[in-house]
Amino acid sequence: MNILNEIIVSRQKDYETKKVPETELCVRCRDRNDFRSFRTALQHKIQTSPDTAAIIAEIKRGSPSKGLFAPDLNPIICATEYEIGGAACLSVLTEPHYFSGSLEDLISARKNCKLPVLRKDFIVSEYQVYETALYADCMLLIVRCLEIEQLKNLHDLATSLQIDVLVEVSDEEDIRKIEPFHFPLIGINNRNLATMNVDTERAGNFAHYFSPDQTIVAASGISSRSDIEMTMRTGIRSFLIGENLSKSHNRIDTLRQLVTGMS
């Protein structure tokens, strides 16, 4: 948990001096009218075929555990290739210190594709929600990073601004924490946040805690169609994949294989 706490403290420091006043951000994002429904895009992809996986393809240069594995990743090229390859949505890392991402990556990627875009970051403040609502279509809220009242308030604010929210859980404690709220879009992290170990069966083992009307996304450690097919047997049809796609020398073919099982 130390690395998670470090990242949160780092992001809080990043926002101590805000470039744009929060009141101005609020006005600007409420005037926006070009939202793309993230959850609808996942559901539409799933309806294509019983064998089709809805992939959230991630633009990711590095991570604390793996270091910088795709330093030259171009978000414009990446977004274009992911769209051609059949991704349902995009995810863009915007945390700069541990993942080498930026908000500029997200803006560039979204401008060069028609897919809904998730801002993947460590969001702990209303300012970050307003900032996200100005540029993205969905944002990540990590249950482990937030007190329950804070989580609910940030979720409500985001949805009032017309953006979807992917609420990430990693164990039974997180799941119990959010049970009263029945959030519509749930991410299950295959990574144990206490040990940082990855178990690709983890999401499937937790799937039964959620209702059929909730859209479940499995994330972390998914690198092959066999990983996807194993998890799909538990009813999960949506997957967030970052490192495997970002490192691929042929992202279009790699993605097509993950989506359909065929290149």
Backbone bond lengths (Angstrom), bond angles and torsions (degrees), N, CA, C in turn:
res aa  C-N    CA-C-N  psi(-1)  N-CA   C-N-CA  omega(-1)  CA-C   N-CA-C  phi
1 M - - - 1.459 - - 1.518 111.77 -
2 N 1.353 117.16 -16.47 1.458 119.50 -177.33 1.519 112.51 -58.90
3 I 1.340 116.95 -43.79 1.462 119.77 -177.96 1.523 110.51 -65.64
4 L 1.334 117.56 -37.46 1.464 120.61 177.92 1.527 110.48 -63.45
5 N 1.313 116.45 -43.76 1.468 120.30 178.53 1.525 111.31 -64.39
6 E 1.324 116.07 -39.51 1.460 120.69 178.02 1.529 111.21 -59.62
7 I 1.325 115.47 -44.41 1.465 120.18 -178.25 1.530 110.44 -64.82
8 I 1.318 116.31 -42.61 1.471 120.29 -179.79 1.524 110.72 -62.45
9 V 1.333 116.59 -46.14 1.465 120.40 178.63 1.527 110.12 -61.22
10 S 1.320 115.82 -40.32 1.470 120.54 178.71 1.525 111.60 -61.91
11 R 1.328 116.11 -43.38 1.474 119.52 -179.63 1.524 110.94 -68.77
12 Q 1.313 117.60 -36.19 1.468 119.97 176.68 1.523 110.62 -62.09
13 K 1.320 116.87 -39.92 1.460 120.77 177.65 1.524 111.34 -65.54
14 D 1.343 116.00 -37.36 1.466 120.16 179.30 1.523 111.71 -57.82
15 Y 1.332 115.95 -31.79 1.465 119.92 -173.84 1.528 112.95 -101.87
16 E 1.321 116.79 7.67 1.468 118.75 176.71 1.527 111.13 -64.78
17 T 1.319 115.75 -35.98 1.465 120.94 174.75 1.523 107.67 -111.87
18 K 1.308 116.72 105.53 1.461 121.70 -173.88 1.531 110.32 -90.03
19 K 1.322 115.19 134.96 1.466 119.94 -178.57 1.529 111.52 -72.15
20 V 1.330 116.36 -35.03 1.460 121.88 -178.09 1.527 107.96 -124.57
21 P 1.325 119.54 133.46 1.470 120.59 178.14 1.528 111.32 -57.88
22 E 1.330 116.35 144.03 1.461 120.56 -177.90 1.528 111.47 -60.64
23 T 1.321 117.51 -37.02 1.466 120.19 179.94 1.529 111.25 -62.42
24 E 1.324 116.18 -36.96 1.470 119.50 178.18 1.522 111.07 -68.93
25 L 1.344 116.59 -42.21 1.463 120.16 177.00 1.520 110.91 -58.85
26 C 1.323 115.62 -43.07 1.463 121.52 -178.81 1.520 110.93 -58.45
27 V 1.303 117.73 -47.02 1.459 122.18 179.82 1.522 110.90 -63.74
28 R 1.330 116.16 -44.18 1.466 120.70 -176.70 1.526 112.23 -65.71
29 C 1.326 117.03 -42.30 1.468 118.09 -176.73 1.527 111.44 -74.35
30 R 1.327 117.86 -26.52 1.469 119.74 177.49 1.525 111.45 -73.64
31 D 1.314 117.62 -17.72 1.466 121.31 177.22 1.531 112.39 -87.31
32 R 1.310 117.08 -6.15 1.462 121.05 -176.50 1.528 111.01 -72.97
33 N 1.332 117.19 143.16 1.472 119.79 -177.59 1.534 112.88 -139.91
34 D 1.334 116.93 23.63 1.468 119.09 -177.26 1.526 112.59 -117.92
35 F 1.328 116.47 35.44 1.457 120.20 -177.26 1.529 111.45 -69.80
36 R 1.332 116.03 145.88 1.459 124.13 174.61 1.527 107.33 -117.68
37 S 1.323 117.44 126.25 1.460 120.31 -174.96 1.526 111.16 -72.81
38 F 1.310 115.18 114.67 1.459 121.84 -177.39 1.535 111.04 -69.06
39 R 1.314 116.05 -51.09 1.467 119.25 -177.45 1.527 111.49 -64.93
40 T 1.315 117.02 -38.66 1.467 120.51 178.20 1.523 110.99 -61.69
41 A 1.324 117.26 -39.03 1.466 121.05 179.36 1.525 110.87 -63.65
42 L 1.325 117.09 -39.69 1.469 120.26 176.78 1.528 110.64 -64.08
43 Q 1.316 116.17 -46.31 1.461 120.44 -178.47 1.522 111.34 -63.86
44 H 1.331 117.28 -39.60 1.461 121.20 179.58 1.532 110.56 -63.53
45 K 1.318 117.53 -41.68 1.464 120.80 179.82 1.523 110.95 -64.52
46 I 1.323 116.30 -41.38 1.461 121.01 179.86 1.523 111.36 -61.59
47 Q 1.332 116.39 -35.87 1.462 120.96 -178.00 1.523 113.40 -72.65
48 T 1.334 117.09 -9.76 1.466 120.98 -178.62 1.517 111.68 -61.30
49 S 1.324 116.72 -44.33 1.463 122.27 -176.23 1.521 108.52 -165.18
50 P 1.345 117.64 151.01 1.473 119.77 177.76 1.523 113.14 -61.85
51 D 1.320 117.57 -22.33 1.463 121.57 -177.83 1.528 113.14 -95.35
52 T 1.327 117.26 -5.29 1.463 120.72 -175.70 1.524 111.19 -83.10
53 A 1.323 115.19 132.11 1.463 121.07 174.65 1.519 109.08 -99.62
54 A 1.322 115.98 138.32 1.465 121.05 175.03 1.528 107.23 -88.01
55 I 1.322 115.61 109.91 1.464 120.51 -175.49 1.524 110.41 -101.71
56 I 1.320 115.65 126.61 1.463 122.25 167.06 1.524 105.48 -92.15
57 A 1.304 116.48 103.91 1.462 122.01 -175.12 1.523 109.13 -87.31
58 E 1.316 115.39 126.96 1.459 119.75 -170.47 1.532 112.75 -105.63
59 I 1.319 113.91 140.25 1.457 122.07 173.23 1.527 106.48 -95.46
60 K 1.337 115.25 109.40 1.467 120.84 -168.59 1.524 109.48 -144.66
61 R 1.314 116.78 118.31 1.470 120.84 -178.61 1.528 113.10 -89.05
62 G 1.318 117.09 -28.34 1.451 119.55 -176.50 1.506 111.75 -170.67
63 S 1.332 115.81 179.05 1.459 121.42 178.95 1.524 108.54 -154.99
64 P 1.330 117.84 162.85 1.466 119.76 179.03 1.533 112.69 -60.54
65 S 1.332 117.25 -34.00 1.469 120.08 -176.57 1.524 113.09 -81.82
66 K 1.338 117.83 -30.65 1.463 121.12 -175.19 1.523 113.76 -109.69
67 G 1.323 117.16 -7.94 1.451 119.52 -177.09 1.514 111.82 74.45
68 L 1.330 116.57 -159.14 1.458 122.06 -177.72 1.527 108.60 -89.14
69 F 1.352 117.30 102.62 1.459 120.17 -175.39 1.530 113.48 -104.92
70 A 1.328 117.99 -12.55 1.472 120.67 177.07 1.527 108.87 -142.00
71 P 1.345 117.04 64.39 1.470 120.84 -171.99 1.523 114.54 -64.20
72 D 1.329 117.03 -27.26 1.465 120.71 -175.79 1.523 113.34 -98.38
73 L 1.316 116.78 15.44 1.463 121.00 -177.54 1.527 110.63 -59.72
74 N 1.332 115.80 126.72 1.462 121.91 179.59 1.528 108.19 -100.80
75 P 1.338 119.20 115.38 1.466 120.09 -174.89 1.525 113.66 -63.47
76 I 1.323 117.45 -29.43 1.469 120.28 179.75 1.521 110.35 -69.99
77 I 1.326 116.80 -49.67 1.467 121.19 178.40 1.524 110.20 -62.33
78 C 1.324 115.26 -43.55 1.461 120.84 -178.01 1.531 111.37 -60.92
79 A 1.315 117.32 -47.62 1.462 121.33 -179.62 1.520 111.13 -61.31
80 T 1.315 116.26 -41.16 1.472 120.91 179.18 1.526 110.70 -63.14
81 E 1.327 116.41 -45.23 1.465 120.52 -178.71 1.526 111.13 -68.00
82 Y 1.306 117.51 -38.86 1.461 120.29 178.45 1.526 111.35 -63.45
83 E 1.314 116.72 -39.25 1.465 119.74 178.55 1.524 110.42 -65.41
84 I 1.328 117.16 -44.89 1.468 121.42 178.73 1.530 110.40 -62.66
85 G 1.328 116.36 -37.55 1.457 121.19 -177.01 1.517 115.34 -74.76
86 G 1.319 117.41 -7.75 1.461 120.24 174.48 1.508 116.25 100.79
87 A 1.329 117.61 18.79 1.468 119.60 175.97 1.522 110.25 -62.51
88 A 1.317 116.33 146.19 1.465 120.73 175.22 1.522 110.32 -80.90
89 C 1.336 115.43 -36.42 1.466 122.25 -177.14 1.526 109.02 -149.98
90 L 1.315 115.03 169.54 1.458 121.81 172.72 1.519 110.09 -111.42
91 S 1.328 115.15 154.00 1.456 122.52 166.89 1.518 106.74 -127.92
92 V 1.327 116.05 137.45 1.467 120.19 179.37 1.520 109.13 -128.73
93 L 1.337 116.18 122.99 1.462 121.02 173.70 1.516 108.95 -70.06
94 T 1.325 117.06 128.32 1.465 120.08 178.26 1.531 112.22 -118.20
95 E 1.328 118.20 4.66 1.461 121.93 177.14 1.528 108.55 -80.13
96 P 1.338 119.20 123.49 1.460 120.77 -169.41 1.525 116.92 -86.80
97 H 1.323 118.66 -29.66 1.462 120.45 -167.36 1.525 113.68 -87.58
98 Y 1.319 117.28 -35.55 1.455 121.53 -176.17 1.530 112.69 -108.11
99 F 1.352 116.39 -19.58 1.462 120.60 -177.57 1.532 113.04 -121.67
100 S 1.337 116.89 0.14 1.469 122.08 177.68 1.526 112.66 56.12
101 G 1.325 116.48 35.87 1.459 121.08 178.32 1.516 111.51 -104.92
102 S 1.329 115.58 179.61 1.463 120.20 178.62 1.520 109.81 -162.25
103 L 1.315 115.35 158.48 1.458 120.45 174.64 1.525 110.11 -66.05
104 E 1.327 116.18 -30.05 1.475 120.10 177.44 1.524 111.14 -63.14
105 D 1.336 117.70 -35.44 1.468 120.99 175.32 1.523 110.32 -58.91
106 L 1.327 115.63 -44.96 1.467 120.71 -178.71 1.526 110.76 -63.82
107 I 1.323 116.26 -46.81 1.468 120.74 -178.41 1.527 110.53 -60.47
108 S 1.327 117.08 -44.48 1.458 121.41 -179.82 1.525 111.40 -64.73
109 A 1.325 116.35 -44.17 1.460 120.56 -179.14 1.520 111.45 -62.33
110 R 1.326 116.50 -46.94 1.462 120.26 -176.81 1.528 112.09 -65.32
111 K 1.333 116.64 -35.38 1.467 120.29 179.62 1.524 112.26 -66.27
112 N 1.320 116.94 -20.69 1.459 120.85 -172.89 1.521 113.99 -112.20
113 C 1.335 116.36 20.96 1.461 120.73 172.58 1.523 108.52 -155.25
114 K 1.325 115.57 173.12 1.459 120.40 179.79 1.524 111.87 -108.53
115 L 1.322 117.20 7.87 1.454 121.44 -177.13 1.528 111.86 -81.80
116 P 1.327 117.80 149.01 1.464 120.39 170.92 1.527 109.48 -64.85
117 V 1.321 116.07 146.87 1.466 120.02 -173.53 1.534 110.96 -124.36
118 L 1.327 114.52 129.63 1.458 123.17 175.26 1.523 109.73 -92.65
119 R 1.313 116.53 131.02 1.459 120.18 169.11 1.520 107.81 -88.14
120 K 1.334 116.12 113.96 1.459 120.55 179.06 1.519 108.62 -101.44
121 D 1.317 114.73 111.76 1.457 120.89 -175.60 1.531 107.44 -158.73
122 F 1.310 115.97 -175.67 1.455 122.02 -179.66 1.523 107.04 -107.29
123 I 1.336 114.95 87.60 1.459 122.12 -171.01 1.519 109.41 -93.30
124 V 1.329 114.94 120.43 1.467 120.55 -176.82 1.526 112.48 -133.65
125 S 1.337 117.41 5.62 1.467 119.72 -176.40 1.524 111.33 -140.09
126 E 1.335 115.21 156.80 1.461 120.10 177.21 1.527 110.83 -64.38
127 Y 1.316 116.77 -33.57 1.467 119.49 178.94 1.532 110.60 -57.83
128 Q 1.332 117.09 -43.89 1.461 120.79 179.27 1.528 111.34 -64.46
129 V 1.330 116.43 -33.51 1.468 119.50 178.04 1.525 110.11 -66.06
130 Y 1.323 117.22 -46.74 1.468 120.42 177.80 1.527 110.92 -60.51
131 E 1.325 116.22 -41.91 1.462 121.03 178.87 1.530 110.68 -61.91
132 T 1.325 115.92 -42.69 1.463 120.82 178.72 1.521 111.31 -63.96
133 A 1.325 115.78 -42.70 1.470 120.31 -178.31 1.524 112.63 -65.84
134 L 1.306 116.44 -15.51 1.456 120.31 178.39 1.521 111.76 -79.63
135 Y 1.349 117.15 -25.16 1.465 119.59 -170.73 1.525 115.48 -128.88
136 A 1.333 118.53 -26.67 1.467 121.17 -172.22 1.529 111.33 -110.82
137 D 1.332 115.97 179.34 1.462 122.24 179.17 1.527 112.02 -113.89
138 C 1.315 116.01 -14.18 1.458 121.95 -177.75 1.525 107.38 -155.00
139 M 1.315 116.38 154.60 1.459 119.43 176.17 1.517 109.95 -137.24
140 L 1.327 115.17 158.39 1.454 122.10 179.02 1.522 110.29 -96.02
141 L 1.331 116.10 134.12 1.456 121.90 168.28 1.524 107.46 -121.93
142 I 1.334 116.80 121.15 1.457 121.97 -178.25 1.524 108.35 -94.97
143 V 1.325 116.06 116.05 1.467 120.77 -174.58 1.523 111.13 -56.08
144 R 1.341 117.00 -39.46 1.462 121.02 -177.22 1.527 112.87 -63.88
145 C 1.319 116.98 -20.16 1.471 121.08 -176.70 1.517 113.72 -90.00
146 L 1.343 117.91 -7.03 1.459 120.29 -167.58 1.522 112.69 -133.12
147 E 1.310 115.62 146.51 1.468 120.33 167.91 1.526 107.54 -71.61
148 I 1.321 117.21 153.03 1.455 120.36 -171.49 1.527 112.49 -61.26
149 E 1.337 117.89 -40.67 1.467 120.00 179.44 1.527 110.46 -66.12
150 Q 1.326 115.97 -39.16 1.464 121.20 177.72 1.528 110.25 -63.63
151 L 1.314 116.17 -43.48 1.464 121.00 178.59 1.520 111.05 -59.11
152 K 1.327 116.91 -48.48 1.461 121.48 -178.93 1.525 110.74 -63.52
153 N 1.319 117.83 -42.34 1.464 120.87 -179.10 1.532 111.83 -65.13
154 L 1.320 116.60 -42.85 1.467 120.13 179.16 1.528 110.92 -67.12
155 H 1.330 116.55 -37.81 1.468 121.07 177.40 1.528 109.99 -63.96
156 D 1.312 117.05 -46.10 1.467 121.07 -179.60 1.527 111.17 -63.03
157 L 1.331 116.43 -41.17 1.457 119.96 179.27 1.523 110.39 -63.28
158 A 1.311 117.03 -44.84 1.464 120.90 -179.31 1.522 111.74 -60.97
159 T 1.322 116.68 -46.67 1.463 119.05 -178.31 1.532 111.23 -68.18
160 S 1.336 117.23 -29.98 1.468 119.61 175.59 1.521 111.46 -67.08
161 L 1.329 115.85 -22.47 1.469 121.77 178.53 1.529 112.00 -95.61
162 Q 1.332 116.50 8.83 1.463 124.76 172.93 1.522 114.01 77.57
163 I 1.329 118.48 18.35 1.462 118.67 174.69 1.525 110.51 -108.03
164 D 1.328 115.58 145.54 1.455 121.70 176.78 1.522 109.56 -75.40
165 V 1.326 115.72 162.26 1.461 121.01 179.89 1.522 109.22 -132.74
166 L 1.326 115.81 123.50 1.456 121.82 173.03 1.526 106.99 -93.10
167 V 1.328 116.19 111.62 1.467 122.12 -177.78 1.525 107.93 -94.65
168 E 1.327 116.69 116.26 1.467 120.90 -173.37 1.522 112.30 -97.45
169 V 1.338 115.02 128.63 1.463 122.27 173.59 1.524 109.03 -118.35
170 S 1.334 115.51 158.51 1.471 118.23 179.22 1.526 113.23 -133.69
171 D 1.338 117.98 -7.89 1.466 120.03 177.73 1.530 110.16 -160.31
172 E 1.335 115.09 -179.18 1.464 120.10 -177.09 1.522 112.11 -63.32
173 E 1.316 117.59 -33.19 1.466 120.32 179.58 1.530 110.45 -62.59
174 D 1.328 116.72 -44.41 1.463 120.56 176.65 1.523 110.86 -61.50
175 I 1.318 116.01 -41.54 1.466 121.10 -177.07 1.526 110.67 -65.06
176 R 1.317 116.69 -43.39 1.476 120.27 177.29 1.528 111.10 -62.69
177 K 1.307 115.67 -35.53 1.462 121.76 -178.07 1.526 112.03 -61.95
178 I 1.330 116.42 -37.44 1.476 119.64 -175.76 1.520 113.47 -99.94
179 E 1.315 118.00 -2.02 1.469 121.26 -174.82 1.528 113.81 -53.17
180 P 1.333 120.15 -39.65 1.470 118.80 -177.79 1.529 114.63 -65.24
181 F 1.325 118.10 -16.52 1.466 119.94 -169.97 1.530 114.65 -100.65
182 H 1.309 118.07 -16.68 1.459 121.99 176.79 1.541 110.84 48.79
183 F 1.325 116.91 53.82 1.460 121.21 178.90 1.533 110.02 -61.78
184 P 1.338 118.38 139.37 1.469 120.72 -173.61 1.525 115.66 -74.67
185 L 1.347 117.72 -24.30 1.467 120.70 -173.95 1.527 108.36 -126.61
186 I 1.335 115.87 112.65 1.458 121.84 -172.67 1.528 110.26 -119.78
187 G 1.322 115.55 130.70 1.454 120.46 170.92 1.516 109.63 -104.62
188 I 1.325 117.29 132.27 1.463 121.25 175.79 1.523 107.83 -110.38
189 N 1.312 115.65 117.39 1.456 121.28 -176.66 1.527 110.00 -84.64
190 N 1.320 116.71 122.97 1.463 121.04 176.88 1.527 112.41 -70.91
191 R 1.329 116.03 -8.50 1.458 120.52 -179.81 1.534 110.18 -91.03
192 N 1.307 116.23 128.89 1.453 122.09 173.17 1.525 107.56 -75.76
193 L 1.328 118.22 113.51 1.456 121.06 -173.64 1.526 113.08 -72.28
194 A 1.325 117.28 -13.12 1.462 120.11 176.36 1.525 111.31 -81.61
195 T 1.344 116.15 -39.82 1.464 120.82 -177.44 1.523 112.85 -106.56
196 M 1.346 116.91 -17.27 1.462 125.55 -175.44 1.524 112.86 69.33
197 N 1.331 117.54 8.88 1.460 121.38 175.76 1.521 110.53 -77.00
198 V 1.332 116.49 148.98 1.462 121.80 -178.57 1.524 110.19 -110.25
199 D 1.321 115.75 133.35 1.464 123.04 175.02 1.523 106.90 -129.63
200 T 1.331 117.52 110.54 1.465 120.70 -175.08 1.529 113.09 -68.42
201 E 1.321 118.42 -7.96 1.464 120.86 175.83 1.527 111.86 -92.57
202 R 1.305 116.37 -5.25 1.471 121.62 -173.43 1.525 111.63 -60.71
203 A 1.334 117.86 -49.91 1.471 120.67 -178.00 1.520 111.05 -59.97
204 G 1.321 116.31 -44.91 1.457 120.03 179.28 1.514 112.93 -61.92
205 N 1.326 116.51 -35.61 1.469 120.53 179.38 1.524 112.38 -68.50
206 F 1.336 116.97 -24.12 1.466 120.94 -179.66 1.526 113.09 -98.26
207 A 1.321 117.61 -5.08 1.470 120.98 -173.17 1.524 112.84 -60.49
208 H 1.325 116.83 -32.26 1.463 120.15 -174.74 1.530 113.17 -68.11
209 Y 1.317 117.59 -13.15 1.456 120.67 178.19 1.535 112.50 -72.87
210 F 1.320 117.12 -13.62 1.461 120.61 -172.26 1.523 111.75 -114.19
211 S 1.340 114.81 158.57 1.464 121.78 -175.18 1.521 111.31 -89.06
212 P 1.333 117.68 158.71 1.471 121.01 179.46 1.526 113.75 -59.98
213 D 1.336 117.13 -24.91 1.468 118.82 -179.31 1.525 112.78 -83.62
214 Q 1.326 117.16 -1.20 1.459 120.90 174.37 1.531 109.09 -97.21
215 T 1.328 116.14 135.66 1.458 121.21 178.26 1.524 108.25 -88.98
216 I 1.343 116.48 121.88 1.451 122.20 -175.18 1.532 109.51 -107.42
217 V 1.322 115.48 133.05 1.458 122.24 178.53 1.529 108.53 -118.68
218 A 1.339 116.70 124.76 1.460 121.10 174.40 1.521 109.01 -89.71
219 A 1.332 116.29 136.39 1.463 119.98 -176.54 1.524 111.15 -139.03
220 S 1.326 115.43 152.01 1.468 126.24 176.19 1.533 112.43 84.18
221 G 1.318 114.47 127.96 1.460 121.84 172.04 1.510 116.35 79.24
222 I 1.325 117.98 1.12 1.470 120.43 -177.23 1.524 107.97 -84.52
223 S 1.324 116.68 117.74 1.457 120.00 -174.32 1.518 114.84 -130.43
224 S 1.323 117.74 -3.24 1.467 119.64 -176.11 1.521 111.04 -147.69
225 R 1.308 115.07 163.26 1.468 120.56 175.44 1.523 110.62 -63.12
226 S 1.343 117.43 -32.59 1.462 119.54 178.99 1.527 111.29 -65.86
227 D 1.340 116.74 -36.15 1.474 119.87 174.08 1.524 110.06 -60.78
228 I 1.320 116.06 -42.54 1.458 121.38 -178.80 1.522 111.00 -66.01
229 E 1.331 116.75 -47.15 1.462 120.17 -177.40 1.528 111.25 -64.35
230 M 1.325 117.31 -36.74 1.464 121.07 177.07 1.533 110.08 -61.30
231 T 1.328 116.58 -44.50 1.462 120.60 -178.56 1.525 111.55 -72.97
232 M 1.313 117.66 -34.09 1.462 121.05 179.83 1.525 111.56 -62.25
233 R 1.316 117.43 -26.45 1.463 120.15 178.39 1.523 112.07 -65.99
234 T 1.313 117.35 -16.46 1.473 121.08 177.01 1.527 111.69 -91.68
235 G 1.342 117.11 -2.11 1.457 121.11 179.13 1.512 114.77 103.87
236 I 1.312 117.11 -9.89 1.468 120.68 178.22 1.524 109.25 -79.07
237 R 1.334 116.44 132.40 1.464 120.49 -177.07 1.531 112.82 -122.88
238 S 1.331 116.79 -4.18 1.468 120.31 -177.29 1.524 110.00 -117.57
239 F 1.340 115.57 141.43 1.460 120.88 -173.33 1.523 110.14 -141.52
240 L 1.330 116.15 139.09 1.450 121.51 172.76 1.526 108.08 -104.47
241 I 1.331 115.92 121.14 1.465 121.11 -175.70 1.523 109.31 -127.73
242 G 1.324 115.84 123.27 1.456 120.26 -176.58 1.503 114.35 -116.84
243 E 1.325 117.08 -71.67 1.464 121.13 -171.87 1.520 112.79 -57.79
244 N 1.330 117.15 -46.81 1.462 120.36 -176.53 1.523 112.06 -59.51
245 L 1.332 116.99 -40.53 1.462 120.65 179.34 1.525 111.66 -75.90
246 S 1.314 116.82 -42.23 1.464 120.21 -177.43 1.521 111.90 -62.73
247 K 1.343 117.55 -33.26 1.462 121.97 -179.17 1.519 113.22 -85.73
248 S 1.332 116.85 -12.42 1.469 120.09 -174.46 1.530 112.05 -65.21
249 H 1.323 115.79 142.30 1.468 121.31 176.11 1.525 111.70 -83.77
250 N 1.331 116.56 -12.16 1.471 121.48 176.47 1.522 107.41 -141.11
251 R 1.327 115.54 80.75 1.462 120.58 -173.04 1.526 112.55 -64.22
252 I 1.307 117.61 -32.92 1.470 120.07 -178.52 1.526 110.54 -64.26
253 D 1.343 116.62 -51.53 1.465 120.05 -179.07 1.524 111.67 -67.61
254 T 1.326 116.66 -39.00 1.462 119.69 178.41 1.518 110.72 -60.49
255 L 1.312 116.96 -42.79 1.456 121.55 -179.41 1.519 111.69 -68.18
256 R 1.325 117.02 -42.89 1.474 119.39 177.93 1.511 111.86 -59.04
257 Q 1.320 116.79 -39.34 1.453 121.22 177.60 1.525 111.42 -63.76
258 L 1.312 116.74 -40.70 1.458 120.97 179.34 1.530 112.16 -68.52
259 V 1.322 116.58 -37.68 1.468 121.14 -177.09 1.518 111.71 -71.06
260 T 1.328 117.58 -45.52 1.467 121.32 -170.45 1.522 114.57 -118.96
261 G 1.326 116.86 -15.72 1.467 119.42 -173.93 1.515 111.91 87.36
262 M 1.329 116.04 -0.87 1.465 120.86 -179.89 1.519 109.07 -125.45
263 S 1.335 117.14 142.69 1.462 120.78 179.32 1.525 110.66 -87.16
